[in-house]
C-alpha cells in the first residue's frame, strides 16, 4: 500500500510539472521572442507557477481548472492594486498587510479557497514592487490572463488528474452499509464480521481520509448539511457496530434458549424502518433529488417511545436487557433521522419551515449572508487557528515588503516569495524548512552563477535551459524536499530573468541575499507569532470545548426529568457548537503538523466525539423521554447525582487538557441503574446516555493526563 501511494505521488508530481511547464512555456516564449513584451511575458510565466505549483489546489483536472478560472478575477484585481500601491514603500506595505491577512483568512471559505490563496498572494507581490509603472498595467493583466487560461486548459486537457470519489458518493455508500446492517440487525442475521465492516465504512468519512477538494468544509448551506450528515452517519455506523456485537435480547415473557434469537417486535420494526430510511437517503444522495417525506422516522420514534412508556408499569429488573436494547435502537434511529434530515437539506437547498431540533439545523433556512457572517465572526478571534495563520502570514509578508523596500533590494519580491514558501505553522517546522532552503538556494545560486558567467548575454542558451529546469524543479522539488525545490527554482528564475533583461552572475547573488532576508523574517515571525502552531491551541480549544459541554449534562437530565415539557437552553448549545467548530479547526491543523517524537501521542479526536455525544443527547432525549412525572424521588436523585458527577469529571478533564494541576484523573466509573431501582424506559435511556459519556471520559483520561507535558 505504501509503495502504491509513493508511486501515485510521483506520478502526480510529474504530471503536474508537465502541465505547469507547458503552460508557462506556451505563454513566455512567444511573448518574449515573438511579440517582444517582457512585462507581459513575466506575468504569463508566473501565473502558471503561482496557481499550479505554489497553490496546493486539489481535485480532478476539471475541478482545478474551475478553481483557476474562478481565481482569475481576484488575481486581476490584486495586480491592479499592487501596481497602484507600488508608488511608495509605505503604501505597498500597508496593502501587503491587508492582502496578506485577507487571503490567509480565506481558509474559512473551505479548502479550495485556501488552496488558491498563496498564488493570489504572489500576484500582488509581483505588482507592488518598483518600478512604479501604471502604464504597463494592461500588459500585466493580459499576461496574467493568458497564463491562467493556458494553465486551466492544460489542467483540463494535458494528463488531467483523475476525479476522486465525491463526498456524496462516499456518504451514499456509508448509508447503504448502514441500511444493510440495520436490516440484518432487525432479524438477527448480521454476519460475524459486520462490526468491523461498519467501522471501516465509518473511517472512510473521516476528514483526514478525504481529499481536500472533497471535504465539505465551506460556510454554505450544502457544505454544512453534508458535514452534519457525515458526522451523523459515522455515529450511526458505530452504534450499529455495537448493536451487532451483542445478541439482541428477547422479551422476558418469551425468553427461551434459541440458536438464532430474533429481536423483540417493536425494536425489529424500528430497525427495519431505519434500514429503509438509510437506503432512501443513499438513493437521494446519488440522484440529487429529495427523498420525499422526512418525518416518518420521527413519528415512529415517538410511537416507539410512547409504547415503552405506556408499558413501564409492567417492567421488572428482568426486563433491563430488553430495555437497554430498545434504548440502543432508539439512539440508532435518532442518528438516522439526523442524517436523513441533513441530506434532505443538502439536496433540496433552503427549507423555509423550521426544522427540529432547531439548534442543530439553524442553517437550513438562514440566508447565505448570515451563514458567511457567522463563519467569519466565529473565526475572528485570536483563539482561531485560521485567524492565527492569517495574522502570521500578513505580519511576515508586510515586514518583508518593508525591509525589501527600505533597503532597495534588487528583485525584492524574492524576499516575500521566500517568506510565503518557507513559512510554516510552527517555529520548529519553519527552521527546518529554512535550513534546507538556504542549503538548496546556495547550491542553485552557484550553478546559476556559473551559467550566467559562462554563457554571458546569449538568450538562446537560457531559452534552451528554462523549460527543462522548470520540469525538473516542479517534479523533483515536491518529491525530494525543500532544498531541491529552492535550488532548482533558483536556476529557473535566473534563466527566466536573463531572457527578460541583461543579467550577470550578480543575479544569483541577489537571489541568495533575498532568500536569506526572507528566511530570517519568516523565522522571526514564526518565533513571535504562535510558535507552537496548533499544539498549544488544540489544548486550549479542547479544554474550552469540555467546559462548554459540562453544563449540558445536568441540564439535559433536568429537562428529561421535568414534569412539564422542557428543553436545554439554546444559548448553551449554540455556545458549545461554536467551541466545537473552533476545536475541529485546531484539530485539523494539528493533524497536518509533524508529530513531536518527544511527546506522548494524544487522541484529541476522543474529545470531539464526547462533545458530539453530549450535544446529540441534549437535543434528542428531551424530545422523546417525556414521562418525568412517574419517576420516584430516589431514582430522580440517582440520575441528577450521576449527571453532576459526570459534569465535574468533564471539568476536571478540561483542566488537565489545559495543563492545570489537578488530582490524577482515571475516568468516571460506569453508570448503572441501582439493582433495586425501577425499570423505567426514561431511566434506562438516561443510564445508556450517561454511561456512554462516562466511557468517553475514560478515553479522554489518558489524553488529559499527558496534555500538560
ZAMARGU-4260 file (C-alpha; in steps of 0.2 Angstrom, whole numbers, plus 5000, padded with zeros to 4 digits):
<rodrens>
0) 5000/5000/5000 | 5014/5012/5005 | 5023/5008/4988 | 5007/5011/4978 | 5004/5028/4987
5) 5023/5033/4984 | 5021/5028/4965 | 5005/5038/4964 | 5013/5053/4972 | 5027/5053/4960
10) 5015/5051/4945 | 5005/5066/4951 | 5020/5077/4954 | 5027/5073/4936 | 5011/5076/4928
15) 5008/5092/4937 | 5026/5098/4932 | 5022/5094/4914 | 5006/5104/4914 | 5014/5119/4923
20) 5029/5119/4912 | 5019/5118/4896 | 5008/5132/4901 | 5022/5143/4906 | 5032/5140/4891
25) 5017/5142/4879 | 5015/5160/4886 | 5033/5165/4890 | 5042/5161/4874 | 5030/5169/4861
30) 5029/5185/4871 | 5047/5186/4873 | 5053/5181/4856 | 5038/5184/4845 | 5029/5200/4852
35) 5044/5207/4862 | 5033/5210/4878 | 5044/5206/4893 | 5032/5213/4906 | 5018/5203/4899
40) 5029/5188/4897 | 5034/5189/4916 | 5016/5188/4921 | 5012/5174/4909 | 5026/5164/4916
45) 5022/5167/4935 | 5003/5164/4933 | 5005/5145/4930 | 5019/5144/4943 | 5008/5153/4956
50) 4992/5144/4953 | 5000/5127/4948 | 5014/5125/4960 | 5013/5137/4974 | 4995/5135/4976
55) 4990/5117/4983 | 4974/5116/4973 | 4967/5099/4974 | 4954/5089/4964 | 4952/5082/4947
60) 4958/5091/4931 | 4940/5099/4929 | 4940/5105/4947 | 4957/5113/4946 | 4953/5121/4930
65) 4937/5128/4938 | 4946/5135/4953 | 4960/5143/4942 | 4947/5152/4931 | 4937/5157/4947
70) 4953/5164/4954 | 4957/5175/4939 | 4946/5190/4943 | 4953/5191/4960 | 4971/5190/4953
75) 4967/5204/4941 | 4961/5215/4955 | 4977/5211/4965 | 4988/5215/4951 | 4979/5232/4948
80) 4980/5235/4967 | 4998/5231/4968 | 5003/5242/4953 | 4994/5257/4960 | 5002/5255/4978
85) 5019/5252/4971 | 5021/5271/4971 | 5029/5270/4988 | 5035/5258/5001 | 5023/5263/5014
90) 5008/5261/5003 | 5014/5244/4996 | 5017/5238/5014 | 5000/5243/5020 | 4992/5235/5005
95) 5003/5219/5009 | 4996/5218/5027 | 4978/5219/5021 | 4980/5207/5006 | 4990/5195/5016
100) 4978/5194/5030 | 4963/5194/5019 | 4969/5180/5008 | 4976/5170/5023 | 4959/5171/5031
105) 4951/5164/5015 | 4953/5147/5023 | 4936/5150/5032 | 4928/5148/5014 | 4935/5130/5013
110) 4949/5120/5006 | 4948/5126/4988 | 4949/5145/4993 | 4963/5141/5004 | 4972/5132/4991
115) 4972/5146/4978 | 4977/5159/4991 | 4996/5158/4990 | 4996/5160/4971 | 4985/5176/4973
120) 4997/5182/4986 | 5011/5181/4973 | 5001/5192/4960 | 5000/5206/4972 | 5019/5204/4977
125) 5024/5204/4959 | 5015/5220/4955 | 5018/5230/4971 | 5037/5232/4968 | 5046/5246/4958
130) 5047/5252/4945 | 5030/5261/4948 | 5023/5259/4930 | 5004/5261/4929 | 5006/5262/4910
135) 5011/5244/4910 | 4995/5238/4919 | 4987/5232/4903 | 5002/5221/4899 | 5002/5214/4916
140) 4984/5210/4916 | 4985/5202/4898 | 5000/5192/4903 | 4991/5185/4919 | 4975/5181/4909
145) 4985/5172/4896 | 4995/5162/4909 | 4980/5157/4919 | 4969/5152/4904 | 4984/5141/4897
150) 4986/5133/4914 | 4967/5129/4915 | 4967/5122/4898 | 4982/5111/4902 | 4974/5105/4919
155) 4959/5100/4909 | 4967/5093/4893 | 4985/5088/4897 | 4987/5072/4908 | 4972/5078/4919
160) 4971/5072/4936 | 4958/5059/4938 | 4942/5063/4948 | 4941/5056/4965 | 4926/5048/4973
165) 4915/5063/4979 | 4909/5065/4996 | 4891/5062/4992 | 4896/5045/4984 | 4906/5041/5000
170) 4891/5046/5011 | 4879/5036/5000 | 4890/5020/5001 | 4891/5023/5020 | 4872/5025/5021
175) 4869/5009/5011 | 4881/5000/5023 | 4870/5006/5037 | 4854/5001/5029 | 4861/4983/5026
180) 4867/4982/5044 | 4850/4989/5051 | 4841/4976/5041 | 4852/4962/5047 | 4850/4968/5065
185) 4831/4968/5063 | 4831/4949/5060 | 4847/4943/5069 | 4856/4939/5053 | 4871/4950/5055
190) 4887/4941/5049 | 4901/4939/5062 | 4912/4952/5054 | 4898/4965/5052 | 4905/4977/5066
195) 4922/4978/5058 | 4915/4982/5041 | 4904/4995/5048 | 4919/5004/5057 | 4929/5003/5041
200) 4915/5012/5032 | 4915/5025/5046 | 4933/5028/5044 | 4931/5032/5026 | 4921/5048/5031
205) 4934/5055/5042 | 4940/5072/5035 | 4958/5066/5037 | 4955/5052/5024 | 4946/5063/5012
210) 4955/5073/4998 | 4955/5092/5002 | 4944/5096/4987 | 4930/5084/4993 | 4929/5090/5011
215) 4913/5099/5015 | 4921/5112/5025 | 4913/5128/5017 | 4901/5140/5026 | 4887/5137/5013
220) 4871/5128/5017 | 4875/5112/5007 | 4893/5110/5015 | 4886/5112/5032 | 4872/5099/5029
225) 4884/5087/5021 | 4896/5088/5035 | 4882/5086/5048 | 4876/5071/5038 | 4893/5063/5038
230) 4895/5065/5057 | 4878/5058/5060 | 4881/5043/5048 | 4898/5039/5057 | 4889/5039/5073
235) 4875/5028/5066 | 4888/5016/5059 | 4897/5015/5076 | 4880/5012/5085 | 4876/4998/5073
240) 4893/4990/5076 | 4890/4990/5094 | 4872/4983/5092 | 4879/4969/5081 | 4892/4964/5094
245) 4879/4959/5107 | 4865/4947/5104 | 4848/4955/5103 | 4838/4951/5119 | 4820/4944/5118
250) 4806/4950/5129 | 4806/4942/5146 | 4790/4933/5143 | 4796/4923/5128 | 4815/4922/5133
255) 4819/4904/5130 | 4835/4896/5123 | 4836/4898/5104 | 4851/4895/5092 | 4846/4911/5082
260) 4836/4923/5093 | 4825/4936/5084 | 4824/4954/5092 | 4808/4959/5100 | 4795/4965/5088
265) 4795/4984/5092 | 4814/4986/5090 | 4814/4975/5075 | 4801/4986/5067 | 4810/5002/5070
270) 4826/4994/5064 | 4818/4990/5048 | 4812/5007/5046 | 4829/5014/5049 | 4836/5002/5035
275) 4823/5009/5023 | 4827/5027/5028 | 4845/5024/5025 | 4843/5016/5009 | 4831/5030/5003
280) 4844/5043/5009 | 4858/5034/4999 | 4847/5035/4984 | 4844/5053/4986 | 4862/5057/4988
285) 4866/5048/4971 | 4851/5055/4962 | 4852/5073/4969 | 4833/5073/4972 | 4824/5075/4989
290) 4819/5058/4996 | 4801/5064/5000 | 4794/5065/5017 | 4807/5066/5030 | 4797/5065/5046
295) 4791/5046/5046 | 4806/5041/5056 | 4802/5055/5069 | 4784/5049/5071 | 4790/5031/5073
300) 4802/5036/5086 | 4789/5045/5096 | 4777/5030/5094 | 4791/5018/5099 | 4795/5028/5115
305) 4776/5031/5119 | 4774/5012/5119 | 4789/5009/5130 | 4782/5022/5142 | 4764/5015/5142
310) 4770/4998/5147 | 4783/5005/5160 | 4772/4999/5175 | 4774/4981/5170 | 4793/4981/5169
315) 4804/4972/5181 | 4823/4971/5184 | 4822/4955/5172 | 4817/4967/5158 | 4833/4978/5159
320) 4842/4969/5145 | 4827/4972/5133 | 4825/4990/5139 | 4843/4993/5136 | 4842/4986/5119
325) 4827/4997/5115 | 4837/5012/5121 | 4851/5007/5109 | 4839/5005/5095 | 4831/5022/5099
330) 4848/5030/5098 | 4851/5022/5081 | 4835/5029/5075 | 4839/5046/5081 | 4856/5046/5072
335) 4847/5040/5056 | 4834/5054/5057 | 4848/5067/5059 | 4857/5060/5044 | 4841/5060/5034
340) 4836/5077/5038 | 4854/5084/5034 | 4854/5075/5017 | 4837/5082/5013 | 4843/5100/5017
345) 4859/5097/5006 | 4850/5090/4991 | 4835/5102/4991 | 4843/5118/4997 | 4835/5131/5008
350) 4820/5125/5018 | 4808/5138/5024 | 4799/5129/5038 | 4809/5127/5054 | 4817/5110/5056
355) 4819/5102/5073 | 4829/5102/5083 | 4831/5120/5079 | 4848/5122/5087 | 4856/5108/5076
360) 4848/5114/5059 | 4848/5133/5062 | 4857/5135/5045 | 4843/5126/5035 | 4833/5142/5032
365) 4846/5155/5035 | 4851/5167/5021 | 4868/5165/5014 | 4874/5181/5021 | 4870/5176/5038
370) 4880/5159/5035 | 4895/5169/5030 | 4894/5181/5044 | 4893/5168/5057 | 4908/5159/5050
375) 4918/5175/5049 | 4913/5181/5066 | 4916/5163/5074 | 4934/5164/5067 | 4938/5182/5071
380) 4946/5178/5087 | 4964/5175/5092 | 4959/5158/5098 | 4955/5153/5080 | 4970/5144/5070
385) 4963/5152/5054 | 4965/5169/5062 | 4982/5165/5069 | 4988/5158/5052 | 4981/5174/5043
390) 4989/5186/5055 | 5006/5177/5055 | 5006/5177/5036 | 5001/5196/5035 | 5014/5201/5048
395) 5028/5191/5039 | 5024/5197/5021 | 5021/5215/5027 | 5038/5215/5036 | 5047/5208/5021
400) 5039/5221/5010 | 5045/5235/5022 | 5063/5228/5023 | 5064/5225/5004 | 5058/5242/5000
405) 5068/5251/5013 | 5084/5243/5009 | 5080/5244/4990 | 5085/5226/4987 | 5087/5220/4969
410) 5072/5209/4965 | 5065/5212/4982 | 5049/5202/4978 | 5060/5186/4980 | 5061/5191/4999
415) 5042/5190/5000 | 5042/5174/4990 | 5054/5166/5002 | 5043/5171/5017 | 5027/5164/5008
420) 5035/5147/5003 | 5045/5144/5018 | 5033/5149/5032 | 5026/5135/5042 | 5013/5135/5056
425) 5026/5131/5070 | 5043/5139/5073 | 5052/5121/5073 | 5045/5117/5055 | 5050/5135/5049
430) 5068/5132/5055 | 5069/5115/5047 | 5062/5122/5030 | 5074/5137/5031 | 5089/5127/5034
435) 5085/5116/5019 | 5080/5131/5008 | 5097/5140/5012 | 5107/5125/5008 | 5097/5122/4992
440) 5097/5140/4987 | 5116/5141/4989 | 5119/5127/4978 | 5107/5133/4965 | 5114/5150/4965
445) 5132/5144/4962 | 5125/5134/4947 | 5116/5149/4941 | 5131/5160/4943 | 5142/5148/4934
450) 5129/5148/4920 | 5127/5166/4919 | 5146/5169/4919 | 5149/5156/4906 | 5135/5160/4894
455) 5135/5179/4896 | 5122/5188/4886 | 5116/5173/4874 | 5097/5172/4877 | 5096/5157/4866
460) 5106/5147/4878 | 5094/5152/4893 | 5079/5148/4882 | 5085/5131/4880 | 5088/5128/4899
465) 5072/5136/4905 | 5060/5123/4901 | 5070/5108/4907 | 5074/5117/4923 | 5056/5121/4926
470) 5051/5102/4923 | 5065/5097/4935 | 5061/5109/4948 | 5042/5107/4948 | 5043/5087/4948
475) 5059/5084/4959 | 5055/5098/4971 | 5039/5091/4979 | 5047/5073/4979 | 5064/5077/4986
480) 5061/5091/4998 | 5063/5110/5001 | 5082/5110/4997 | 5079/5103/4979 | 5064/5114/4976
485) 5073/5130/4981 | 5089/5125/4972 | 5081/5121/4956 | 5069/5136/4957 | 5084/5147/4959
490) 5090/5141/4942 | 5073/5144/4934 | 5072/5162/4940 | 5090/5165/4934 | 5087/5159/4917
495) 5070/5167/4915 | 5076/5185/4921 | 5091/5183/4910 | 5080/5182/4895 | 5070/5197/4900
500) 5085/5209/4903 | 5104/5208/4903 | 5110/5199/4918 | 5126/5194/4926 | 5132/5182/4939
505) 5126/5195/4952 | 5108/5190/4949 | 5112/5174/4958 | 5120/5184/4972 | 5104/5194/4973
510) 5094/5178/4974 | 5105/5172/4989 | 5103/5189/4998 | 5084/5189/4995 | 5081/5171/5002
515) 5092/5175/5017 | 5082/5190/5021 | 5066/5181/5018 | 5071/5166/5029 | 5076/5177/5043
520) 5060/5187/5043 | 5050/5171/5041 | 5059/5163/5056 | 5057/5178/5067 | 5039/5179/5063
525) 5037/5161/5067 | 5046/5163/5084 | 5035/5178/5089 | 5018/5174/5082 | 5011/5157/5089
530) 5027/5147/5088 | 5019/5131/5094 | 5007/5131/5079 | 4991/5121/5084 | 4999/5111/5098
535) 4995/5124/5111 | 4979/5130/5103 | 4972/5112/5102 | 4974/5110/5121 | 4966/5127/5124
540) 4952/5124/5112 | 4948/5106/5118 | 4948/5112/5136 | 4936/5126/5132 | 4925/5114/5122
545) 4924/5102/5138 | 4920/5117/5149 | 4906/5122/5137 | 4900/5104/5137 | 4899/5101/5156
550) 4884/5111/5160 | 4874/5102/5146 | 4874/5086/5156 | 4864/5091/5171 | 4854/5102/5160
555) 4849/5088/5149 | 4845/5077/5164 | 4834/5091/5171 | 4825/5093/5155 | 4821/5075/5154
560) 4815/5073/5172 | 4805/5089/5171 | 4786/5087/5175 | 4782/5098/5160 | 4790/5098/5143
565) 4807/5106/5144 | 4822/5108/5133 | 4841/5113/5135 | 4843/5131/5134 | 4848/5136/5116
570) 4861/5148/5121 | 4871/5134/5130 | 4870/5123/5114 | 4875/5137/5102 | 4890/5141/5113
575) 4895/5123/5113 | 4893/5122/5094 | 4904/5137/5092 | 4918/5129/5103 | 4916/5113/5093
580) 4919/5122/5077 | 4935/5130/5084 | 4941/5114/5091 | 4938/5105/5075 | 4948/5118/5065
585) 4963/5117/5078 | 4962/5098/5077 | 4963/5098/5058 | 4978/5109/5058 | 4986/5099/5072
590) 4984/5083/5062 | 4993/5092/5047 | 5009/5096/5058 | 5023/5083/5061 | 5022/5074/5077
595) 5034/5078/5090 | 5043/5061/5095 | 5047/5068/5112 | 5029/5070/5116 | 5016/5056/5120
600) 5003/5055/5106 | 4986/5061/5111 | 4969/5056/5105 | 4961/5073/5104 | 4948/5065/5092
605) 4940/5057/5108 | 4936/5075/5115 | 4927/5079/5099 | 4917/5063/5100 | 4912/5067/5118
610) 4906/5084/5113 | 4895/5077/5099 | 4889/5063/5110 | 4883/5076/5123 | 4875/5088/5110
615) 4865/5074/5102 | 4858/5068/5118 | 4854/5086/5124 | 4843/5088/5109 | 4836/5070/5107
620) 4832/5064/5125 | 4821/5078/5130 | 4811/5076/5114 | 4807/5058/5117 | 4808/5055/5135
625) 4793/5064/5142 | 4787/5054/5157 | 4796/5063/5172 | 4780/5063/5182 | 4782/5044/5186
630) 4799/5043/5192 | 4802/5040/5211 | 4812/5053/5220 | 4826/5041/5224 | 4828/5037/5205
635) 4827/5056/5201 | 4841/5059/5214 | 4851/5045/5206 | 4850/5052/5189 | 4854/5070/5194
640) 4869/5065/5205 | 4877/5055/5191 | 4874/5070/5179 | 4883/5081/5192 | 4897/5068/5194
645) 4900/5067/5176 | 4899/5086/5173 | 4913/5088/5187 | 4923/5074/5178 | 4921/5084/5162
650) 4928/5100/5170 | 4942/5091/5178 | 4947/5083/5161 | 4946/5101/5154 | 4958/5107/5167
655) 4970/5093/5163 | 4969/5096/5145 | 4973/5114/5148 | 4988/5110/5158 | 4981/5114/5175
660) 4987/5104/5191 | 4973/5094/5196 | 4971/5077/5205 | 4975/5062/5195 | 4960/5058/5183
665) 4957/5039/5180 | 4940/5042/5172 | 4922/5040/5180 | 4915/5023/5184 | 4901/5016/5174
670) 4884/5022/5176 | 4871/5008/5180 | 4854/5008/5187 | 4853/5003/5205 | 4848/4985/5207
675) 4833/4989/5217 | 4828/5004/5206 | 4813/5004/5194 | 4815/4998/5177 | 4808/5013/5168
680) 4812/5017/5150 | 4816/5035/5154 | 4829/5030/5167 | 4836/5016/5156 | 4839/5029/5142
685) 4847/5041/5154 | 4858/5026/5160 | 4863/5022/5142 | 4867/5040/5138 | 4877/5044/5154
690) 4886/5028/5153 | 4891/5032/5136 | 4898/5049/5142 | 4907/5040/5156 | 4915/5029/5143
695) 4920/5044/5133 | 4928/5052/5148 | 4938/5037/5152 | 4945/5038/5134 | 4949/5056/5137
700) 4958/5052/5154 | 4974/5046/5146 | 4974/5061/5134 | 4972/5074/5148 | 4984/5065/5159
705) 4998/5069/5146 | 4992/5085/5138 | 5001/5096/5151 | 5018/5089/5147
</rodrens>
